[in-house]
Amino acid sequence: MDTLVMTVDPKTDQTEDSVRERLGAVEGPLNSVDPVSFGRTLLGAGISLLRNPIGAISADTRWAIGTAAAARVAVERLTGHMTDGPMAPAAGDKRFDDPAYNENPLYFLLAQQYLLGRQLVVELLDAANLEKEKDAKARFGANFLLDALAPTNTLLGNPAAVREAYNTAGMSLLRGAKNMLDDIKDNRGWPSQVDADGFELGVNMAVTPGQVVYRSDLIELIQYQPQTEEVYETPLLFCPAWINKFYISDLAPGKSLIEWAVQHGHTCFAISYRNPDASLRDLTFEDYWLQGPADAVRVIREITGAPQVNTISVCLGGTLTAIGMAKNAADGDDSIKSSTFLNTHTDFSIPGTLGVFTDESTIAGLERQMSKNGYLDGEKMAHTFDALRAPDLVFNYVSNNWLQGKKPPAFDLLVWNKDSTRMPAKMHSRYLRSCFLNNEFSRGEFEFNGEKLVPSKVTAPIYVLSAIEDHIVPWKSAFKTTHVLGGPARFVLSNAGHIAGIVNPPNPKCRYWVVDGELPDDPDVWREQAQLHEGTWWEDWTKWIAGQGGAMQSTSESLGSSEYPQIEAAPGSYVRTRA
């Protein structure tokens, strides 16, 4: 690589092309170690900098001035003058919250040098002036490397780890070394995020009472035991994302949206997808709809006798439901009465941070990986999501587990997050290309078995929930669903992020924003008009879904039917299959 860079002549017009041509010879090996091509994108940024030497020199000069200023302030602090440094951590960056970074001049200088170096990289990327997609990928890759190089990831650069070692007479270092070796052996070298001991499905997670009443090669359908004397006549189907286990909607008592819905008079069903293996490699996107939600709706109608079903879908499950509803609209099928979408893309023009993983070269690399086994390994997908918030979901545990020798937290939400699933090859490839890469559905170009779907023909009422801190489905992207589909819509913006915005039971920190009445076209206008409400969006949704539930009727205690007898207790078998 060094040889390639040294042969570049910044005066020629062929700089990037010539280097890329030379890189082509090693494209295959590079894909195996860098499937998302972060390294190549950063190399391209370095090459582009050669075309803007003034920008690079200006950034270097500002870094040198800042470094000198930080050194001067550190000396002043040695004499007791608590002068502010040239850099401050970004809002929300908790890595330098330890008092030592402010009180100890050496730690202060260490933090300042890191922050100045990080700012230098940002300014160099600004000067590189890359195309939009390459710029996003270069910044993501650079940020991940910078997060890895933070002083908090080293023993001497982490004052909390130094104190722990002193206070435990070095025992924390032994425990940390053991934790690291265990992670290398059992977790592919990634630090463990959660202590899963004490958590068990059906015991203290996914415990809302119910029965599996239908099983196919792809799904189990769970029907939940009613907990009210009367129920709404229209049943409610929970449609999870196939990329995760369904029990994010039934996490634990008091945190379960399914439990909440059952206790508010709904006859609830939930899909639990089979964790795909090589035998499902050829399942298509169409198969996932027809053998997933569409099949579940058919069974629910036969069990309950209800002509229609309400659906509530999470993330990718919502994308699938929206596409399926457009297929139903084309067929004149009105079996879905209303639909709730939780943190869902239907228009992928604002892809969020996942956009850096869904360009042509990355998708092609994933397809090559999937072709070997017929699926994408669940842990690889999980680590992709971890990388999106590396300081919190990766390097925080390097400090806690490896440097301080502590156990990771015991937390049900993290247990669920670790419980990853595989992605079937053909289906996942179609999803990535048709949705993320080409944004076909919102443009009326998505083909379902050769038939182009028109999303505006979906006229059923919809409830769209987004979370203001969601980095996977930015709230402005979720807002687009209210105009992609053609029916009346209610849009609600919750506090918290992608998952905590969904697992949002009543608590003092809950709040949400909503506009009553007609929605504006522009999300920024909506935000200006929105009214803040204290409490959880669950309460707002409860009123809305009650309006879609129909008349109240006496509760039937029996689950399933003669044609669909009870198979086993919830949460069933498919959810227990590990990736």
C-alpha angles and dihedrals in degrees: 000000000000090000091053093051094046092056093058115114109205090201095065125085092221097066100116095034094051093049093046089050090054091046090055090075091063098036094113097053091042091055091056094054098030107028093166091049095231091145093051091047091052089048088053089052090053091051091049090053088065086069092056107042092155091058091049093048091048091053092047091049093052089049091051092049091048092048091052091048092050091051091050092050091048090055090048090052089054086064094048100263106131096205118170117253126234093256136047127191116262117262109279094020102129098174093098098041092107108110090232090073088062103032102040112067093209094052089043090055092046091054092045092051091051094048091047091050090050091051090049091056091049091052092047090053088049089053092048088065095202126184113274098260094042091046092054092049093046092050092047092050092045092048091051091051091046091049088052091051095051113128089235087072091063128073098234092040093054111074093190090057092047091051091047091052091050094046093049096041090243097310091118089061091054092048091047092051090051091049090051094048090048090052092048089051101039107020104040091253096302116126113252114253101198144026099231095184110119096029120104132166112247091017107064101346127055091009104143102129115255147118136244102243100173136029130184133166089274110029146027115210115214122200116199126222111253116244100190133070091237132031136193114264094234111073123222124231122201111212112193129197110267087222091072139030115274097239094087080091091050102034103146139324108295091018098061120109089192091054089048092052093046091050089051094058106270126136097228133202129176134198117228110192123217112248100248123240131180091287090069096048093114098049109125133213087256090054091054090056098041095042094035125042095359091053091044092052090051092052093045092052091050093048097045102028088228114145093216141029132210116222133206115192135189124219110301088013086064092051089053092046093050091050091046091051089053088052089050090050090053090051096045091246113149098174091123107071099184138348135215117204119200116198093332136163118216094151110045098191087109099043098172121217091325086073090083089062097047107064122119097264094048094047090049089052091050090049090055089051093048093048090066098059103012093247144054112255111252095223091056090055091046092052089050089060091045090055090056088069100024098160091056102031102034118016096036086066092046086061096041101039106027105028100033096031095229130140118254114252123279101234128152095216091056091047088057091045090054092050094089130181135212125249118228110237105235096038095047093047091052091048094051094046101039096040113026100025102036104016089217102163100060090047094052091247101111111117121210108195088334096314118114112229125222109210094194089068089071102100101167116118114264136198113205119197124189135170122231094223096043109133095178098053106019110216093241088058092050089050090061090069089072088066101030090065120054105225132090110289140199117199122199126183116206130195120248129042143293097301104018087052088063099037089057110139119171111294136140093264096056121112139147142187126228141167115217113215132014116005120232119234094237117071091209090056089048089052091053091051097042120113120221116234126191112228136044128311085233088078093050091047091049090063093045097048090046086062089057095045100080125210124350119249138180115283120252111216094201120091124212121358141251089278092043107036124183111277103183141330121283136296086041132200106288093066091057095060111108124219 
